[in-house]
């Protein structure tokens, strides 16, 4: 009977992981489409993002229900508990990233309706940095890759710097020319959505490290490299 239970738990874990990976791929596609729409100022591409949101919301519920079902099975190993805890947190971050993709698309449509408005210089590099963080955090999730997760944490400050420079430039533009207040406000909101995407990517990277290595780095990133190295040495010694 013990072996059967273990086998069932293994099936539950695989199903949960596959659900999470499917959700991650869907969210990544939605975010990439929203970023592309923003940079190209394309209403058509932006509209496609809205079609994906219901699927993301439905999958969030399915994943939560499956994770809770696993908890009710009992007799969980430490690695199984970490998987469930990380999944519940990552699932929430993925759903929020889907929402932010919708928010970005709404900003894109508003900007497109304002006519030929020039984008701020920092917008494209900021969007590129965010796209890289999202890709790496979801790669870390899909492949349970600690190195990719660590790279995401190291990139967070870069996005914050872009946000600060973008905000300063947009504020200066509105002060100098009140006529650009409307488009600049949309760009400010878009930069805020981009920053939040980076924050959720960071959260997911932290949860991947907790899931895969049992590392808690949310309040001690300065010790991240040391902890990763120690954990890797311990794993190699087994």
N, CA, C and O of each residue as an XYZ file, in Angstrom:
952
protein
N       0.814     -1.211      0.000
C       0.000      0.000      0.000
C       0.852      1.267      0.000
O       0.505      2.265     -0.632
N       1.995      1.209      0.734
C       2.861      2.383      0.787
C       3.387      2.750     -0.577
O       3.457      3.931     -0.920
N       3.762      1.748     -1.368
C       4.295      2.036     -2.687
C       3.228      2.621     -3.593
O       3.513      3.489     -4.419
N       1.969      2.137     -3.435
C       0.889      2.675     -4.253
C       0.662      4.143     -3.945
O       0.483      4.964     -4.844
N       0.673      4.464     -2.635
C       0.492      5.861     -2.253
C       1.575      6.740     -2.833
O       1.302      7.828     -3.341
N       2.824      6.260     -2.757
C       3.936      7.024     -3.303
C       3.772      7.224     -4.795
O       4.056      8.296     -5.331
N       3.303      6.160     -5.466
C       3.083      6.266     -6.901
C       2.027      7.299     -7.229
O       2.177      8.074     -8.174
N       0.939      7.310     -6.437
C      -0.112      8.287     -6.648
C       0.415      9.705     -6.430
O       0.110     10.616     -7.199
N       1.206      9.876     -5.379
C       1.770     11.193     -5.107
C       2.642     11.659     -6.263
O       2.629     12.835     -6.629
N       3.408     10.718     -6.841
C       4.245     11.073     -7.978
C       3.424     11.543     -9.159
O       3.806     12.484     -9.855
N       2.291     10.888     -9.386
C       1.392     11.301    -10.471
C       0.838     12.693    -10.191
O       0.802     13.542    -11.081
N       0.407     12.925     -8.953
C      -0.128     14.239     -8.579
C       0.922     15.336     -8.794
O       0.613     16.415     -9.300
N       2.170     15.041     -8.402
C       3.233     16.023     -8.582
C       3.447     16.344    -10.054
O       3.570     17.509    -10.433
N       3.492     15.306    -10.878
C       3.710     15.518    -12.311
C       2.585     16.334    -12.934
O       2.828     17.223    -13.750
N       1.353     16.024    -12.542
C       0.210     16.761    -13.077
C       0.286     18.225    -12.653
O       0.072     19.126    -13.464
N       0.593     18.457    -11.369
C       0.684     19.831    -10.872
C       1.778     20.602    -11.594
O       1.573     21.744    -12.005
N       2.937     19.978    -11.746
C       4.046     20.637    -12.431
C       3.689     20.940    -13.877
O       3.999     22.023    -14.374
N       3.045     20.003    -14.556
C       2.664     20.218    -15.953
C       1.632     21.335    -16.090
O       1.695     22.138    -17.021
N       0.682     21.380    -15.155
C      -0.284     22.481    -15.160
C       0.433     23.823    -15.031
O       0.134     24.776    -15.751
N       1.385     23.876    -14.101
C       2.098     25.124    -13.839
C       2.919     25.537    -15.054
O       2.963     26.716    -15.404
N       3.567     24.577    -15.696
C       4.366     24.875    -16.887
C       3.477     25.377    -18.024
O       3.837     26.319    -18.731
N       2.320     24.747    -18.196
C       1.380     25.195    -19.227
C       0.927     26.625    -18.970
O       0.851     27.437    -19.893
N       0.628     26.928    -17.714
C       0.235     28.284    -17.348
C       1.367     29.259    -17.618
O       1.134     30.354    -18.129
N       2.588     28.875    -17.280
C       3.749     29.742    -17.488
C       3.939     30.064    -18.967
O       4.206     31.212    -19.322
N       3.804     29.069    -19.825
C       3.971     29.287    -21.264
C       2.879     30.211    -21.803
O       3.148     31.069    -22.644
N       1.655     30.036    -21.322
C       0.552     30.888    -21.766
C       0.774     32.328    -21.340
O       0.568     33.253    -22.125
N       1.193     32.518    -20.095
C       1.436     33.859    -19.581
C       2.601     34.516    -20.317
O       2.533     35.699    -20.650
N       3.653     33.770    -20.569
C       4.798     34.340    -21.289
C       4.377     34.818    -22.673
O       4.775     35.900    -23.105
N       3.581     34.023    -23.363
C       3.115     34.421    -24.694
C       2.266     35.685    -24.612
O       2.374     36.565    -25.467
N       1.426     35.777    -23.588
C       0.573     36.945    -23.421
C       1.397     38.193    -23.116
O       1.148     39.261    -23.676
N       2.373     38.054    -22.232
C       3.226     39.193    -21.884
C       4.042     39.639    -23.094
O       4.138     40.836    -23.364
N       4.622     38.704    -23.816
C       5.413     39.062    -24.996
C       4.558     39.774    -26.035
O       5.011     40.723    -26.675
N       3.328     39.317    -26.201
C       2.422     39.955    -27.151
C       2.097     41.381    -26.697
O       2.035     42.294    -27.520
N       1.893     41.572    -25.400
C       1.589     42.908    -24.876
C       2.780     43.854    -25.046
O       2.606     45.023    -25.389
N       3.989     43.341    -24.803
C       5.182     44.171    -24.979
C       5.375     44.544    -26.442
O       5.706     45.686    -26.759
N       5.168     43.590    -27.319
C       5.278     43.845    -28.750
C       4.250     44.896    -29.183
O       4.573     45.818    -29.931
N       3.026     44.751    -28.712
C       1.971     45.699    -29.056
C       2.324     47.107    -28.590
O       2.098     48.080    -29.309
N       2.879     47.211    -27.379
C       3.241     48.521    -26.833
C       4.302     49.196    -27.679
O       4.184     50.377    -28.008
N       5.336     48.453    -28.032
C       6.436     49.045    -28.796
C       6.027     49.360    -30.230
O       6.497     50.339    -30.810
N       5.156     48.538    -30.799
C       4.701     48.752    -32.174
C       3.465     49.653    -32.240
O       3.042     50.069    -33.319
N       2.889     49.951    -31.056
C       1.648     50.725    -30.960
C       0.554     50.075    -31.801
O      -0.130     50.748    -32.572
N       0.396     48.760    -31.646
C      -0.531     47.984    -32.464
C      -1.785     47.623    -31.673
O      -1.726     46.863    -30.707
N      -2.907     48.172    -32.092
C      -4.180     47.823    -31.453
C      -4.558     46.373    -31.728
O      -5.143     45.709    -30.872
N      -4.230     45.883    -32.912
C      -4.590     44.508    -33.269
C      -3.900     43.508    -32.354
O      -4.546     42.596    -31.838
N      -2.598     43.666    -32.147
C      -1.857     42.753    -31.288
C      -2.322     42.900    -29.846
O      -2.458     41.913    -29.122
N      -2.566     44.145    -29.437
C      -3.038     44.381    -28.070
C      -4.365     43.670    -27.823
O      -4.585     43.113    -26.748
N      -5.246     43.691    -28.815
C      -6.557     43.064    -28.663
C      -6.448     41.560    -28.475
O      -7.291     40.951    -27.817
N      -5.412     40.958    -29.051
C      -5.231     39.509    -28.922
C      -4.951     39.104    -27.474
O      -5.267     37.988    -27.062
N      -4.357     40.020    -26.709
C      -4.027     39.725    -25.310
C      -5.289     39.478    -24.496
O      -5.301     38.623    -23.610
N      -6.354     40.226    -24.796
C      -7.598     40.079    -24.038
C      -8.194     38.677    -24.197
O      -8.892     38.191    -23.307
N      -7.918     38.037    -25.324
C      -8.495     36.723    -25.577
C      -7.885     35.639    -24.697
O      -8.508     34.607    -24.451
N      -6.661     35.879    -24.222
C      -5.950     34.878    -23.425
C      -6.300     34.945    -21.946
O      -6.144     33.959    -21.227
N      -6.770     36.097    -21.487
C      -6.989     36.296    -20.052
C      -7.940     35.267    -19.434
O      -7.635     34.751    -18.359
N      -9.091     34.940    -20.069
C      -9.983     33.948    -19.443
C      -9.311     32.599    -19.223
O      -9.544     31.951    -18.202
N      -8.479     32.170    -20.170
C      -7.790     30.883    -20.006
C      -6.845     30.929    -18.818
O      -6.775     29.974    -18.045
N      -6.113     32.033    -18.664
C      -5.179     32.169    -17.546
C      -5.939     32.121    -16.218
O      -5.504     31.463    -15.273
N      -7.067     32.815    -16.152
C      -7.869     32.827    -14.922
C      -8.412     31.437    -14.590
O      -8.433     31.029    -13.429
N      -8.845     30.722    -15.615
C      -9.374     29.375    -15.393
C      -8.272     28.430    -14.900
O      -8.494     27.617    -14.002
N      -7.095     28.547    -15.494
C      -5.987     27.675    -15.093
C      -5.524     27.983    -13.674
O      -5.086     27.084    -12.957
N      -5.618     29.239    -13.267
C      -5.247     29.586    -11.895
C      -6.105     28.790    -10.911
O      -5.592     28.256     -9.928
N      -7.397     28.714    -11.175
C      -8.308     27.982    -10.294
C      -7.986     26.499    -10.305
O      -7.950     25.859     -9.254
N      -7.752     25.949    -11.493
C      -7.445     24.518    -11.615
C      -6.176     24.168    -10.841
O      -6.137     23.157    -10.139
N      -5.151     24.987    -10.963
C      -3.880     24.720    -10.289
C      -4.041     24.803     -8.779
O      -3.536     23.947     -8.053
N      -4.735     25.821     -8.305
C      -4.966     25.947     -6.863
C      -5.726     24.729     -6.323
O      -5.374     24.185     -5.277
N      -6.754     24.315     -7.035
C      -7.545     23.174     -6.587
C      -6.716     21.896     -6.544
O      -6.853     21.089     -5.624
N      -5.859     21.716     -7.540
C      -5.027     20.504     -7.574
C      -4.000     20.523     -6.442
O      -3.740     19.497     -5.814
N      -3.415     21.707     -6.184
C      -2.437     21.820     -5.098
C      -3.086     21.523     -3.753
O      -2.504     20.830     -2.919
N      -4.283     22.044     -3.544
C      -5.000     21.786     -2.285
C      -5.359     20.304     -2.169
O      -5.309     19.731     -1.081
N      -5.716     19.697     -3.282
C      -6.031     18.255     -3.278
C      -4.805     17.455     -2.849
O      -4.930     16.467     -2.125
N      -3.627     17.873     -3.290
C      -2.389     17.199     -2.881
C      -2.154     17.337     -1.385
O      -1.747     16.382     -0.722
N      -2.412     18.533     -0.854
C      -2.218     18.747      0.576
C      -3.110     17.810      1.395
O      -2.706     17.320      2.450
N      -4.305     17.574      0.907
C      -5.242     16.730      1.631
C      -4.829     15.258      1.628
O      -5.331     14.474      2.434
N      -3.925     14.880      0.734
C      -3.475     13.488      0.693
C      -2.659     13.133      1.936
O      -2.657     11.987      2.383
N      -1.967     14.131      2.486
C      -1.141     13.883      3.665
C       0.112     13.090      3.343
O       0.361     12.756      2.184
N       0.907     12.784      4.373
C       2.142     11.997      4.240
C       3.070     12.560      3.168
O       3.613     11.814      2.354
N       3.246     13.869      3.172
C       4.065     14.516      2.158
C       5.516     14.610      2.600
O       5.807     14.859      3.770
N       6.418     14.409      1.654
C       7.841     14.623      1.895
C       8.142     16.123      1.836
O       7.333     16.905      1.338
N       9.305     16.514      2.346
C       9.670     17.934      2.368
C       9.665     18.534      0.968
O       9.170     19.644      0.774
N      10.208     17.816     -0.006
C      10.262     18.322     -1.378
C       8.857     18.524     -1.939
O       8.624     19.455     -2.710
N       7.923     17.658     -1.558
C       6.543     17.774     -2.027
C       5.867     18.999     -1.415
O       5.115     19.706     -2.086
N       6.141     19.239     -0.145
C       5.585     20.419      0.515
C       6.119     21.685     -0.150
O       5.365     22.627     -0.393
N       7.419     21.708     -0.443
C       8.007     22.881     -1.095
C       7.373     23.113     -2.458
O       7.093     24.252     -2.832
N       7.147     22.034     -3.201
C       6.520     22.145     -4.512
C       5.136     22.776     -4.389
O       4.799     23.683     -5.150
N       4.342     22.307     -3.447
C       2.973     22.811     -3.306
C       2.975     24.281     -2.875
O       2.245     25.101     -3.432
N       3.798     24.601     -1.884
C       3.869     25.991     -1.406
C       4.323     26.917     -2.528
O       3.727     27.972     -2.746
N       5.382     26.522     -3.241
C       5.896     27.342     -4.339
C       4.850     27.478     -5.439
O       4.677     28.557     -6.006
N       4.159     26.396     -5.738
C       3.146     26.426     -6.799
C       2.040     27.419     -6.494
O       1.647     28.201     -7.359
N       1.536     27.392     -5.267
C       0.455     28.302     -4.898
C       0.892     29.761     -5.042
O       0.108     30.609     -5.468
N       2.142     30.048     -4.685
C       2.634     31.422     -4.793
C       2.923     31.799     -6.245
O       2.570     32.891     -6.691
N       3.560     30.897     -6.973
C       3.889     31.169     -8.379
C       2.614     31.333     -9.197
O       2.531     32.204    -10.062
N       1.632     30.499     -8.921
C       0.363     30.563     -9.642
C      -0.267     31.951     -9.521
O      -0.789     32.494    -10.495
N      -0.211     32.511     -8.322
C      -0.753     33.851     -8.106
C       0.032     34.892     -8.900
O      -0.551     35.791     -9.506
N       1.364     34.764     -8.894
C       2.185     35.720     -9.645
C       1.928     35.609    -11.145
O       1.880     36.623    -11.840
N       1.764     34.399    -11.644
C       1.489     34.220    -13.065
C       0.160     34.872    -13.453
O       0.064     35.525    -14.492
N      -0.859     34.694    -12.615
C      -2.157     35.302    -12.911
C      -2.051     36.815    -12.927
O      -2.654     37.474    -13.774
N      -1.284     37.372    -11.990
C      -1.096     38.830    -11.952
C      -0.321     39.304    -13.178
O      -0.594     40.387    -13.696
N       0.627     38.521    -13.644
C       1.347     38.894    -14.861
C       0.399     38.916    -16.058
O       0.515     39.771    -16.936
N      -0.533     37.976    -16.086
C      -1.543     37.988    -17.143
C      -2.384     39.252    -17.085
O      -2.702     39.840    -18.119
N      -2.745     39.671    -15.878
C      -3.508     40.914    -15.707
C      -2.702     42.121    -16.184
O      -3.242     43.021    -16.827
N      -1.426     42.133    -15.870
C      -0.566     43.252    -16.270
C      -0.396     43.307    -17.785
O      -0.279     44.389    -18.361
N      -0.381     42.148    -18.424
C      -0.338     42.124    -19.890
C      -1.586     42.802    -20.454
O      -1.505     43.533    -21.441
N      -2.738     42.560    -19.831
C      -3.982     43.217    -20.233
C      -3.882     44.722    -19.992
O      -4.281     45.521    -20.839
N      -3.345     45.102    -18.828
C      -3.198     46.531    -18.516
C      -2.315     47.232    -19.539
O      -2.623     48.339    -19.980
N      -1.216     46.584    -19.913
C      -0.330     47.155    -20.927
C      -1.056     47.307    -22.259
O      -0.874     48.304    -22.957
N      -1.861     46.338    -22.604
C      -2.610     46.388    -23.856
C      -3.612     47.536    -23.843
O      -3.830     48.188    -24.865
N      -4.216     47.779    -22.696
C      -5.135     48.916    -22.579
C      -4.400     50.234    -22.780
O      -4.917     51.148    -23.423
N      -3.185     50.332    -22.225
C      -2.391     51.541    -22.433
C      -2.032     51.693    -23.909
O      -2.046     52.802    -24.443
N      -1.712     50.584    -24.563
C      -1.348     50.619    -25.980
C      -2.498     51.151    -26.822
O      -2.293     51.994    -27.695
N      -3.699     50.665    -26.566
C      -4.865     51.103    -27.326
C      -5.146     52.586    -27.083
O      -5.491     53.313    -28.015
N      -5.001     53.032    -25.848
C      -5.201     54.454    -25.536
C      -4.177     55.312    -26.261
O      -4.521     56.361    -26.806
N      -2.918     54.874    -26.273
C      -1.877     55.632    -26.953
C      -2.105     55.660    -28.459
O      -1.887     56.682    -29.109
N      -2.543     54.536    -29.006
C      -2.799     54.476    -30.453
C      -3.896     55.453    -30.843
O      -3.865     56.023    -31.934
N      -4.852     55.646    -29.969
C      -5.959     56.561    -30.262
C      -5.561     58.029    -30.133
O      -6.308     58.921    -30.535
N      -4.384     58.272    -29.571
C      -3.906     59.654    -29.435
C      -3.144     60.122    -30.666
O      -2.713     61.273    -30.730
N      -2.976     59.245    -31.633
C      -2.293     59.630    -32.863
C      -0.805     59.337    -32.828
O      -0.356     58.445    -32.108
N      -0.054     60.081    -33.598
C       1.392     59.844    -33.758
C       2.157     60.451    -32.585
O       2.646     61.579    -32.661
N       2.251     59.692    -31.512
C       2.944     60.157    -30.306
C       4.281     59.434    -30.199
O       4.341     58.207    -30.288
N       5.343     60.194    -30.010
C       6.677     59.601    -29.916
C       6.844     58.872    -28.587
O       6.428     59.367    -27.539
N       7.453     57.697    -28.640
C       7.729     56.934    -27.414
C       8.975     57.483    -26.734
O       9.904     57.914    -27.417
N       9.017     57.478    -25.406
C      10.229     57.912    -24.696
C      11.382     56.962    -24.990
O      11.174     55.770    -25.220
N      12.592     57.495    -24.981
C      13.774     56.719    -25.375
C      13.993     55.492    -24.494
O      14.485     54.469    -24.969
N      13.631     55.588    -23.213
C      13.904     54.495    -22.281
C      12.869     53.365    -22.354
O      13.053     52.319    -21.732
N      11.796     53.570    -23.099
C      10.723     52.581    -23.094
C      11.162     51.247    -23.691
O      10.930     50.198    -23.091
N      11.784     51.274    -24.850
C      12.171     50.016    -25.502
C      13.200     49.233    -24.698
O      13.013     48.032    -24.500
N      14.301     49.868    -24.215
C      15.242     49.077    -23.408
C      14.633     48.553    -22.114
O      15.005     47.475    -21.650
N      13.701     49.302    -21.526
C      13.038     48.816    -20.322
C      12.172     47.601    -20.645
O      12.187     46.610    -19.915
N      11.416     47.682    -21.742
C      10.586     46.554    -22.151
C      11.439     45.335    -22.472
O      11.062     44.205    -22.162
N      12.594     45.569    -23.096
C      13.502     44.466    -23.424
C      14.040     43.803    -22.165
O      14.128     42.578    -22.088
N      14.401     44.622    -21.177
C      14.907     44.083    -19.908
C      13.828     43.274    -19.189
O      14.112     42.223    -18.615
N      12.603     43.766    -19.223
C      11.493     43.047    -18.583
C      11.224     41.738    -19.308
O      11.003     40.707    -18.672
N      11.243     41.774    -20.640
C      11.019     40.550    -21.417
C      12.061     39.496    -21.057
O      11.738     38.315    -20.924
N      13.307     39.924    -20.902
C      14.378     38.987    -20.545
C      14.144     38.395    -19.167
O      14.350     37.198    -18.965
N      13.713     39.221    -18.208
C      13.448     38.726    -16.855
C      12.302     37.715    -16.855
O      12.378     36.680    -16.193
N      11.246     38.021    -17.599
C      10.104     37.107    -17.672
C      10.527     35.783    -18.301
O      10.170     34.712    -17.810
N      11.290     35.864    -19.390
C      11.742     34.650    -20.072
C      12.614     33.794    -19.156
O      12.464     32.573    -19.109
N      13.525     34.439    -18.429
C      14.427     33.700    -17.556
C      13.707     33.104    -16.352
O      13.991     31.975    -15.954
N      12.772     33.863    -15.770
C      12.090     33.330    -14.583
C      11.212     32.140    -14.963
O      11.102     31.180    -14.200
N      10.589     32.199    -16.133
C       9.759     31.080    -16.562
C      10.622     29.922    -17.042
O      10.234     28.761    -16.910
N      11.788     30.229    -17.596
C      12.734     29.165    -17.925
C      13.226     28.476    -16.662
O      13.374     27.255    -16.626
N      13.480     29.279    -15.616
C      13.895     28.712    -14.330
C      12.812     27.803    -13.773
O      13.101     26.754    -13.196
N      11.559     28.217    -13.951
C      10.427     27.418    -13.478
C      10.293     26.125    -14.277
O      10.192     25.043    -13.699
N      10.294     26.236    -15.589
C      10.054     25.082    -16.455
C      11.160     24.038    -16.312
O      10.895     22.837    -16.277
N      12.413     24.519    -16.229
C      13.553     23.596    -16.180
C      14.131     23.453    -14.769
O      15.143     22.781    -14.572
N      13.476     24.097    -13.783
C      13.944     24.066    -12.391
C      15.430     24.435    -12.332
O      16.247     23.734    -11.735
N      15.742     25.557    -12.970
C      17.121     25.982    -13.185
C      17.485     27.092    -12.198
O      16.968     28.205    -12.286
N      18.368     26.782    -11.270
C      18.768     27.737    -10.235
C      19.556     28.899    -10.823
O      19.396     30.036    -10.380
N      20.396     28.637    -11.804
C      21.204     29.704    -12.403
C      20.330     30.775    -13.043
O      20.584     31.967    -12.873
N      19.302     30.358    -13.778
C      18.399     31.320    -14.400
C      17.653     32.124    -13.340
O      17.466     33.332    -13.488
N      17.233     31.459    -12.284
C      16.540     32.156    -11.199
C      17.436     33.219    -10.575
O      16.981     34.321    -10.268
N      18.694     32.888    -10.392
C      19.643     33.836     -9.809
C      19.851     35.033    -10.728
O      19.955     36.165    -10.255
N      19.911     34.798    -12.028
C      20.068     35.891    -12.991
C      18.894     36.864    -12.937
O      19.073     38.071    -13.099
N      17.703     36.337    -12.710
C      16.528     37.202    -12.602
C      16.659     38.147    -11.413
O      16.382     39.341    -11.527
N      17.078     37.614    -10.285
C      17.218     38.446     -9.085
C      18.253     39.544     -9.298
O      18.116     40.650     -8.774
N      19.279     39.232    -10.065
C      20.342     40.210    -10.311
C      19.913     41.288    -11.292
O      20.578     42.319    -11.392
N      18.810     41.079    -12.025
C      18.361     42.024    -13.055
C      17.331     43.016    -12.547
O      17.029     43.992    -13.234
N      16.793     42.793    -11.375
C      15.686     43.608    -10.876
C      16.063     45.078    -10.770
O      15.266     45.947    -11.125
N      17.263     45.367    -10.288
C      17.690     46.755    -10.112
C      17.786     47.482    -11.444
O      17.545     48.688    -11.503
N      18.132     46.776    -12.513
C      18.249     47.392    -13.837
C      16.907     47.954    -14.282
O      16.835     49.074    -14.789
N      15.846     47.180    -14.093
C      14.505     47.637    -14.463
C      14.099     48.848    -13.628
O      13.483     49.778    -14.148
N      14.435     48.846    -12.351
C      14.119     49.987    -11.495
C      14.822     51.256    -11.977
O      14.254     52.346    -11.915
N      16.043     51.111    -12.451
C      16.779     52.272    -12.973
C      16.123     52.826    -14.226
O      16.007     54.041    -14.388
N      15.695     51.936    -15.110
C      14.968     52.382    -16.300
C      13.690     53.111    -15.910
O      13.362     54.147    -16.490
N      12.968     52.577    -14.934
C      11.725     53.199    -14.482
C      11.968     54.610    -13.989
O      11.215     55.525    -14.325
N      13.017     54.798    -13.190
C      13.315     56.119    -12.633
C      13.648     57.115    -13.734
O      13.159     58.245    -13.730
N      14.485     56.689    -14.679
C      14.870     57.589    -15.768
C      13.669     57.915    -16.653
O      13.508     59.050    -17.102
N      12.834     56.919    -16.897
C      11.651     57.124    -17.724
C      10.693     58.100    -17.062
O      10.164     59.002    -17.712
N      10.474     57.916    -15.768
C       9.565     58.808    -15.049
C      10.083     60.243    -15.063
O       9.317     61.179    -15.293
N      11.364     60.416    -14.819
C      11.942     61.767    -14.802
C      11.797     62.450    -16.156
O      11.462     63.632    -16.227
N      12.052     61.698    -17.240
C      11.945     62.271    -18.579
C      10.506     62.644    -18.906
O      10.251     63.701    -19.482
N       9.567     61.779    -18.541
C       8.155     62.044    -18.822
C       7.639     63.225    -18.006
O       6.872     64.044    -18.510
N       8.062     63.311    -16.744
C       7.650     64.428    -15.892
C       8.199     65.743    -16.429
O       7.495     66.752    -16.461
N       9.460     65.724    -16.850
C      10.065     66.930    -17.418
C       9.340     67.343    -18.690
O       9.140     68.532    -18.936
N       8.944     66.360    -19.500
C       8.227     66.665    -20.730
C       6.881     67.312    -20.454
O       6.498     68.258    -21.142
N       6.156     66.816    -19.454
C       4.860     67.392    -19.113
C       5.006     68.797    -18.554
O       4.153     69.654    -18.788
N       6.085     69.037    -17.815
C       6.330     70.370    -17.257
C       6.637     71.366    -18.359
O       6.182     72.510    -18.323
N       7.414     70.922    -19.342
C       7.808     71.811    -20.435
C       6.676     72.038    -21.423
O       6.553     73.125    -21.987
N       5.840     71.014    -21.638
C       4.772     71.111    -22.636
C       3.524     70.382    -22.130
O       3.427     69.161    -22.259
N       2.582     71.112    -21.562
C       1.360     70.481    -21.036
C       0.579     69.698    -22.089
O      -0.245     68.852    -21.738
N       0.823     69.965    -23.368
C       0.093     69.267    -24.433
C       0.413     67.774    -24.468
O      -0.380     66.982    -24.979
N       1.569     67.386    -23.926
C       1.956     65.969    -23.941
C       1.560     65.266    -22.646
O       1.962     64.126    -22.417
N       0.783     65.924    -21.803
C       0.418     65.351    -20.510
C      -0.342     64.037    -20.678
O      -0.071     63.074    -19.961
N      -1.282     63.986    -21.606
C      -2.105     62.777    -21.777
C      -1.271     61.573    -22.202
O      -1.307     60.543    -21.530
N      -0.510     61.675    -23.315
C       0.297     60.504    -23.684
C       1.354     60.156    -22.654
O       1.621     58.979    -22.413
N       1.963     61.173    -22.040
C       2.995     60.894    -21.053
C       2.431     60.187    -19.831
O       3.111     59.364    -19.219
N       1.207     60.500    -19.475
C       0.584     59.810    -18.350
C       0.400     58.324    -18.675
O       0.619     57.465    -17.820
N       0.000     58.030    -19.905
C      -0.135     56.631    -20.315
C       1.214     55.920    -20.288
O       1.300     54.752    -19.910
N       2.259     56.627    -20.687
C       3.596     56.026    -20.650
C       4.053     55.797    -19.207
O       4.716     54.802    -18.914
N       3.699     56.715    -18.312
C       4.027     56.531    -16.896
C       3.334     55.276    -16.366
O       3.949     54.468    -15.671
N       2.062     55.118    -16.696
C       1.323     53.938    -16.259
C       1.904     52.671    -16.873
O       1.999     51.640    -16.208
N       2.292     52.751    -18.144
C       2.905     51.591    -18.801
C       4.204     51.205    -18.111
O       4.476     50.021    -17.911
N       5.014     52.208    -17.742
C       6.268     51.909    -17.051
C       6.011     51.268    -15.693
O       6.786     50.428    -15.236
N       4.917     51.672    -15.054
C       4.541     51.061    -13.772
C       4.153     49.600    -13.978
O       4.511     48.741    -13.172
N       3.421     49.316    -15.053
C       3.056     47.928    -15.358
C       4.312     47.097    -15.653
O       4.413     45.941    -15.241
N       5.247     47.692    -16.358
C       6.498     46.979    -16.664
C       7.264     46.669    -15.380
O       7.793     45.571    -15.208
N       7.314     47.654    -14.483
C       8.005     47.439    -13.212
C       7.354     46.307    -12.422
O       8.048     45.482    -11.828
N       6.018     46.270    -12.415
C       5.317     45.219    -11.679
C       5.557     43.844    -12.306
O       5.657     42.844    -11.594
N       5.650     43.794    -13.630
C       5.991     42.530    -14.284
C       7.345     42.031    -13.798
O       7.518     40.844    -13.522
N       8.303     42.950    -13.697
C       9.637     42.579    -13.210
C       9.564     42.104    -11.759
O      10.261     41.162    -11.382
N       8.732     42.745    -10.950
C       8.577     42.334     -9.549
C       8.028     40.913     -9.453
O       8.499     40.112     -8.646
N       7.033     40.606    -10.279
C       6.457     39.252    -10.252
C       7.448     38.227    -10.776
O       7.489     37.098    -10.287
N       8.252     38.611    -11.770
C       9.298     37.705    -12.256
C      10.287     37.406    -11.145
O      10.742     36.272    -10.996
N      10.619     38.429    -10.363
C      11.522     38.245     -9.222
C      10.906     37.310     -8.183
O      11.582     36.429     -7.651
N       9.624     37.509     -7.903
C       8.939     36.631     -6.947
C       9.001     35.174     -7.391
O       9.263     34.279     -6.587
N       8.759     34.949     -8.677
C       8.778     33.581     -9.195
C      10.176     32.987     -9.083
O      10.330     31.821     -8.719
N      11.193     33.781     -9.394
C      12.570     33.297     -9.284
C      12.886     32.905     -7.843
O      13.530     31.883     -7.605
N      12.438     33.711     -6.884
C      12.652     33.386     -5.474
C      11.953     32.084     -5.094
O      12.496     31.266     -4.351
N      10.746     31.905     -5.612
C       9.989     30.696     -5.275
C      10.582     29.459     -5.943
O      10.490     28.359     -5.398
N      11.184     29.627     -7.106
C      11.866     28.501     -7.759
C      13.063     28.066     -6.912
O      13.310     26.871     -6.749
N      13.796     29.024     -6.380
C      14.938     28.696     -5.522
C      14.470     27.968     -4.258
O      15.132     27.042     -3.789
N      13.347     28.384     -3.720
C      12.795     27.704     -2.551
C      12.354     26.286     -2.916
O      12.631     25.338     -2.181
N      11.680     26.146     -4.034
C      11.182     24.846     -4.485
C      12.320     23.869     -4.765
O      12.315     22.742     -4.271
N      13.292     24.307     -5.557
C      14.345     23.401     -6.035
C      15.401     23.146     -4.975
O      15.848     22.011     -4.811
N      15.811     24.192     -4.247
C      16.925     24.056     -3.315
C      16.544     24.283     -1.853
O      17.372     24.081     -0.965
N      15.335     24.690     -1.596
C      14.945     24.981     -0.220
C      15.554     26.264      0.300
O      15.676     26.450      1.510
N      15.945     27.168     -0.620
C      16.584     28.429     -0.234
C      15.535     29.515     -0.023
O      14.638     29.685     -0.849
N      15.648     30.245      1.080
C      14.773     31.378      1.356
C      15.599     32.648      1.173
O      16.432     32.974      2.019
N      15.372     33.366      0.070
C      16.234     34.507     -0.254
C      15.473     35.826     -0.304
O      16.042     36.847     -0.689
N      14.214     35.825      0.071
C      13.424     37.054     -0.066
C      13.986     38.215      0.737
O      13.898     39.362      0.300
N      14.563     37.941      1.909
C      15.067     39.019      2.757
C      16.575     38.905      2.979
O      17.108     39.423      3.960
N      17.245     38.231      2.068
C      18.690     38.093      2.229
C      19.393     37.852      0.917
O      20.198     36.928      0.800
N      19.096     38.681     -0.084
C      19.670     38.455     -1.404
C      21.179     38.635     -1.420
O      21.854     38.086     -2.291
N      21.718     39.392     -0.476
C      23.163     39.573     -0.438
C      23.875     38.258     -0.165
O      25.056     38.102     -0.478
N      23.137     37.301      0.430
C      23.734     36.008      0.742
C      23.333     34.944     -0.278
O      23.590     33.757     -0.078
N      22.703     35.373     -1.371
C      22.175     34.415     -2.340
C      23.273     33.564     -2.957
O      23.171     32.338     -2.967
N      24.320     34.196     -3.472
C      25.377     33.439     -4.147
C      26.038     32.451     -3.202
O      26.327     31.316     -3.582
N      26.275     32.881     -1.980
C      26.901     31.995     -0.993
C      25.993     30.801     -0.693
O      26.461     29.666     -0.600
N      24.695     31.065     -0.542
C      23.758     29.995     -0.234
C      23.655     29.004     -1.395
O      23.617     27.792     -1.184
N      23.612     29.523     -2.607
C      23.542     28.660     -3.780
C      24.776     27.777     -3.883
O      24.676     26.583     -4.163
N      25.952     28.384     -3.651
C      27.200     27.620     -3.728
C      27.236     26.516     -2.674
O      27.619     25.380     -2.955
N      26.829     26.872     -1.458
C      26.835     25.873     -0.383
C      25.874     24.747     -0.675
O      26.189     23.578     -0.449
N      24.688     25.096     -1.183
C      23.704     24.083     -1.466
C      24.171     23.170     -2.607
O      23.932     21.962     -2.591
N      24.839     23.773     -3.596
C      25.343     22.983     -4.722
C      26.430     22.021     -4.261
O      26.492     20.878     -4.715
N      27.285     22.489     -3.359
C      28.339     21.606     -2.836
C      27.728     20.456     -2.034
O      28.170     19.310     -2.117
N      26.696     20.799     -1.254
C      26.047     19.758     -0.461
C      25.384     18.718     -1.364
O      25.436     17.519     -1.086
N      24.763     19.188     -2.445
C      24.113     18.257     -3.370
C      25.137     17.364     -4.057
O      24.877     16.188     -4.313
N      26.315     17.938     -4.356
C      27.348     17.162     -5.022
C      28.006     16.144     -4.114
O      28.566     15.148     -4.571
N      27.930     16.412     -2.815
C      28.572     15.510     -1.861
C      27.720     14.284     -1.561
O      28.219     13.282     -1.048
N      26.409     14.371     -1.889
C      25.512     13.251     -1.596
C      25.777     12.075     -2.526
O      25.113     11.044     -2.423
